[in-house]
């Protein structure tokens, strides 16, 4: 009796699997990959923060106050009486060494509140707004609150007194968008070139593969240096941004092209592809209508694993001063302040963009691993 029930359950499970579509099977396997699901959740949060950077950041990216140059991080505190608050800091200069340092003033507090008023900004360039996720609570009649003009820096400030947290949030908008735009261009190049190479074969396939090998054999850093050197200095920030994005895409499509080519080589002789050809379907229709949908999941996995490479490429170029340049704010541009080891030793909070870079790359890698495991829904596990 027990064996019959087990056999019936197994048959029911097999029947349910057999009736599911490919994407349903992939989604089911991906959901069981807990680390990938958590990474996917954090990636969504990162892009949400980047899209609404004006709201999530306490200040605008370029707002500066030289009076708070290299201000250390102010750790927020909480009490039932005062709520969320930080202690104000005061600049102190040693009369002998002239070394500047900041000290907390425990005689007063700076109260913080959610959805507080702050510097004005254009919300998506449409209308003016001054609400921020966190900001200074209005002083009103509370004598414990330092004046309304007082600033606070949760992650510290740079040499110009600009808020590190705000610049990291605004930098996410640039660094993360570079990855998205790059994979769109990479997808177009990779699928088109790889599809032609794998479907046609012969001399064309041989020429394309030798070209890919030549591109892959060129050291990436010298090639980046060469491309970046030819960018005119008088170009606008927007043109430089798109140029760097295009540069990264032109170097990153070869991997996807080889994936597409390898899959098409194995699928072009399948019965359904031959039948479509005999029925008069064009080569374009066979490639994009019949062959490519068969391994769409593999393409998505390859693109997902490409995003962190694009982010690291932009960061490396900007860090070396060869990519994006101020006033553009990206994580790589922010790290230009860390090229002096003495500065890093004295003000280690300037390295905080590295934490966000590592976290973002790990999230994409974990998500890519989950998608890779889920892309073969008929395997065991």
C-alpha positions in Angstrom: 0.0 0.0 0.0 2.8 2.4 0.9 4.7 1.6 -2.3 1.6 2.3 -4.3 1.2 5.7 -2.7 4.8 6.5 -3.3 4.5 5.5 -6.9 1.3 7.6 -7.3 3.1 10.6 -5.8 6.1 10.2 -8.1 3.8 9.9 -11.1 1.9 13.0 -10.1 5.2 14.9 -9.7 6.4 13.7 -13.1 3.1 14.7 -14.6 3.2 18.2 -13.1 6.8 18.7 -14.3 5.9 17.5 -17.7 3.1 20.1 -18.0 5.2 23.0 -16.9 6.9 25.4 -19.4 10.6 25.9 -19.6 10.4 29.2 -17.8 8.3 27.7 -15.0 10.9 25.0 -14.4 13.7 27.5 -14.4 11.8 29.8 -11.9 11.1 26.8 -9.7 14.8 25.8 -9.6 16.0 29.3 -9.1 13.7 29.9 -6.1 15.2 26.9 -4.4 18.7 28.5 -4.7 18.4 30.6 -1.6 21.7 32.5 -2.0 20.8 33.5 -5.5 17.3 34.7 -4.5 18.8 36.8 -1.7 21.4 38.2 -4.2 18.6 39.0 -6.7 16.7 40.8 -3.9 19.7 43.0 -3.1 20.4 43.7 -6.8 16.8 45.0 -7.0 17.4 47.2 -4.0 20.6 48.6 -5.4 18.9 49.6 -8.7 15.9 51.0 -6.8 18.3 53.2 -4.8 20.1 54.2 -7.9 16.9 55.2 -9.8 15.7 57.3 -6.8 19.1 58.5 -5.8 17.8 62.1 -5.2 15.4 60.8 -2.6 17.6 58.3 -0.8 20.7 60.5 -0.5 20.7 63.1 2.3 22.3 65.7 0.1 23.0 66.3 -3.6 26.2 64.9 -5.1 28.0 68.2 -5.6 26.8 70.0 -2.4 30.0 70.9 -0.5 31.1 72.6 2.7 34.8 73.1 3.0 34.4 73.7 6.7 33.7 69.9 7.1 36.7 68.8 5.0 37.5 65.1 5.8 34.8 65.0 8.5 34.7 61.5 10.0 31.6 59.3 9.9 29.0 60.3 12.5 27.4 57.1 13.9 23.7 57.6 14.5 22.3 56.9 17.9 18.8 56.3 19.2 17.0 57.1 22.4 13.3 57.2 23.3 13.6 60.8 24.4 15.4 62.2 21.3 14.7 59.5 18.7 17.4 59.1 16.1 20.2 61.6 16.4 24.0 62.3 16.0 26.3 64.4 18.0 27.6 67.5 16.1 31.4 67.6 15.4 33.7 70.6 15.8 37.0 71.1 14.0 40.0 71.4 16.2 43.5 72.5 15.0 46.6 71.5 17.0 48.5 74.7 17.6 51.9 72.9 17.4 51.5 70.4 14.5 48.6 72.3 12.8 47.0 68.8 12.4 43.2 69.1 12.1 40.8 66.8 13.9 37.2 66.6 14.7 35.7 66.1 18.2 32.1 65.4 19.2 30.2 68.1 21.0 28.2 66.3 23.6 26.4 69.5 24.7 23.9 69.3 21.9 22.5 66.9 19.4 21.4 66.9 15.8 18.0 65.2 15.5 17.4 63.2 12.4 14.0 62.2 10.9 12.7 60.2 8.0 11.3 62.0 5.0 12.9 65.2 6.1 13.2 68.4 4.2 16.6 69.0 2.6 18.4 70.4 -0.4 16.1 70.9 -3.4 16.4 68.7 -6.5 14.6 68.0 -9.7 12.7 64.6 -9.3 13.5 62.9 -12.7 14.0 66.4 -14.1 10.2 66.9 -14.0 9.3 68.8 -10.8 11.1 70.3 -7.9 11.2 68.4 -4.6 13.1 68.7 -1.3 12.1 65.5 0.6 14.9 63.0 1.5 14.7 59.6 3.1 16.7 60.9 6.1 17.7 64.4 7.1 17.9 66.9 9.9 14.8 67.5 11.9 13.7 71.2 12.0 14.9 72.9 15.2 11.7 74.5 16.1 11.6 75.2 19.8 13.8 72.3 20.9 16.9 73.9 22.4 18.9 70.7 22.4 19.0 70.7 18.6 21.9 72.5 17.0 21.0 75.1 14.4 19.2 74.1 11.2 22.2 74.8 9.0 24.3 72.1 10.7 25.3 69.2 8.5 25.7 65.5 9.4 27.8 62.9 7.6 26.8 59.3 8.3 29.7 57.9 6.2 32.0 60.9 6.5 33.0 63.6 4.0 35.7 64.0 1.4 38.3 66.8 1.1 35.7 69.2 -0.2 33.2 68.5 2.6 30.9 66.5 0.3 28.8 63.7 1.8 30.3 60.3 1.0 27.0 58.5 1.4 25.2 60.8 -1.0 28.0 60.5 -3.6 28.0 56.7 -3.3 24.3 56.7 -3.9 24.6 59.0 -6.9 27.6 57.0 -8.1 25.5 53.8 -8.1 23.3 55.4 -10.7 26.3 55.7 -13.1 28.2 52.5 -12.2 25.1 50.3 -12.3 23.7 51.9 -15.5 27.0 51.3 -17.3 26.5 47.5 -16.7 22.9 47.6 -18.0 23.6 49.6 -21.2 26.7 47.6 -21.9 24.9 44.2 -21.8 22.3 45.5 -24.2 25.0 46.4 -26.7 26.8 43.1 -25.9 23.6 41.2 -26.5 23.1 42.7 -29.9 26.8 42.1 -31.0 27.1 38.7 -29.4 23.8 37.2 -30.7 24.2 38.6 -34.2 27.8 37.7 -34.8 27.6 34.4 -32.9 24.4 33.5 -34.7 25.9 34.1 -38.1 29.1 32.2 -37.2 27.3 29.2 -35.8 24.5 28.9 -38.4 26.4 29.6 -41.6 29.7 28.0 -40.7 32.5 27.4 -43.2 34.8 30.2 -44.1 32.7 32.9 -42.5 32.7 31.0 -39.2 36.5 30.5 -39.4 37.0 34.2 -40.1 34.8 35.3 -37.2 36.4 32.9 -34.7 39.9 34.0 -35.7 38.8 37.7 -35.2 37.4 36.8 -31.8 40.7 35.1 -30.8 42.7 38.2 -31.9 40.4 40.5 -29.8 40.7 38.1 -26.8 44.5 37.9 -27.1 45.0 41.7 -26.8 45.7 42.7 -23.1 42.6 44.6 -21.9 44.4 47.3 -19.8 46.7 48.6 -22.6 43.7 48.5 -25.0 41.6 50.6 -22.5 44.5 53.0 -22.2 44.8 53.4 -25.9 41.0 54.0 -26.4 40.8 56.4 -23.5 43.8 58.4 -24.7 42.0 59.3 -27.9 39.0 60.7 -26.2 39.1 64.5 -26.6 39.5 66.5 -23.4 36.8 69.0 -24.4 34.1 66.3 -24.6 31.1 66.7 -22.3 30.5 64.4 -19.4 27.6 62.7 -21.2 29.7 61.9 -24.4 32.5 60.5 -22.3 29.9 58.3 -20.4 28.5 56.8 -23.6 32.0 56.4 -25.0 33.2 54.4 -22.0 30.0 52.3 -22.1 30.6 51.6 -25.8 34.2 50.8 -25.2 33.4 48.2 -22.6 30.7 46.7 -24.8 33.1 46.3 -27.8 35.4 44.3 -25.6 32.8 42.2 -23.9 30.7 40.7 -26.6 33.1 37.9 -27.6 32.2 35.5 -24.8 28.5 35.7 -25.6 29.2 35.2 -29.3 31.1 32.0 -28.6 28.2 30.7 -26.4 25.7 31.4 -29.2 27.9 29.9 -31.9 28.4 26.7 -29.9 24.7 26.3 -29.3 23.7 26.9 -32.9 26.3 24.4 -34.1 24.5 21.7 -32.1 21.0 22.8 -32.8 21.1 23.7 -36.5 20.9 20.0 -37.5 17.9 19.3 -35.3 14.8 18.0 -37.0 12.7 21.1 -36.3 15.4 23.4 -37.8 15.7 21.3 -40.9 11.9 21.1 -41.2 11.6 24.9 -40.9 14.2 25.2 -43.7 12.4 22.7 -46.0 9.1 24.6 -45.4 10.7 27.7 -46.8 11.6 29.7 -43.7 14.3 32.3 -44.1 17.7 32.0 -42.4 16.9 35.0 -40.2 13.6 33.4 -39.1 15.2 30.0 -38.3 17.9 31.7 -36.2 15.8 34.1 -34.2 12.5 32.3 -34.2 13.4 28.6 -33.8 17.0 28.3 -32.6 17.7 31.2 -30.2 14.6 30.6 -28.0 15.9 27.1 -27.3 18.8 28.4 -25.2 17.5 31.9 -24.1 18.3 30.9 -20.5 21.9 30.4 -21.3 22.1 33.8 -22.9 20.6 35.4 -19.8 23.1 33.6 -17.6 26.0 34.8 -19.8 24.8 38.4 -19.8 24.3 38.3 -16.0 27.8 37.2 -15.4 29.0 40.0 -17.8 27.5 42.8 -15.7 30.1 42.7 -12.8 32.9 42.6 -15.4 31.5 45.8 -16.9 31.2 47.5 -13.5 34.8 46.6 -12.6 36.0 47.8 -16.0 34.4 51.2 -15.6 35.7 51.4 -12.0 39.2 50.6 -13.1 39.3 53.1 -15.9 37.8 55.9 -13.8 40.2 55.1 -10.9 43.1 55.5 -13.2 41.7 58.8 -14.5 41.1 57.3 -18.0 37.4 56.8 -17.8 34.7 59.0 -16.4 35.8 62.3 -15.1 34.5 64.8 -12.6 31.9 66.3 -12.3 30.4 62.9 -13.1 30.1 60.9 -9.9 30.8 57.1 -10.1 32.4 54.7 -7.7 35.6 54.7 -9.7 35.7 58.5 -9.8 35.3 58.6 -6.0 38.3 56.2 -5.6 40.6 58.7 -7.3 40.9 60.3 -3.9 42.4 57.1 -2.6 45.5 57.1 -4.8 47.5 58.7 -2.0 48.2 56.1 0.7 48.8 58.7 3.3 45.3 60.1 2.7 43.8 56.6 2.9 45.7 55.9 6.2 44.4 59.1 7.7 40.9 59.0 6.2 40.0 55.3 5.7 36.3 56.1 5.1 37.2 57.3 1.6 37.5 53.6 0.7 33.9 52.9 1.4 33.0 52.8 -2.3 35.1 49.6 -2.5 32.7 47.9 -0.1 29.7 48.7 -2.4 31.7 47.5 -5.5 32.5 44.2 -3.8 29.0 43.7 -2.6 27.5 44.5 -6.0 29.9 42.1 -7.8 29.2 39.3 -5.4 25.5 39.8 -5.7 25.7 39.5 -9.5 28.0 36.5 -9.3 25.7 34.6 -6.8 22.6 35.5 -8.9 24.5 34.3 -12.1 25.3 31.0 -10.3 21.7 30.5 -9.5 20.6 31.2 -13.0 23.2 28.9 -14.4 22.0 26.0 -12.2 18.4 26.8 -13.0 19.0 27.1 -16.8 19.0 23.3 -17.1 15.5 22.5 -15.6 15.6 18.8 -16.5 18.7 18.0 -14.5 18.5 16.3 -11.2 18.3 18.4 -8.0 
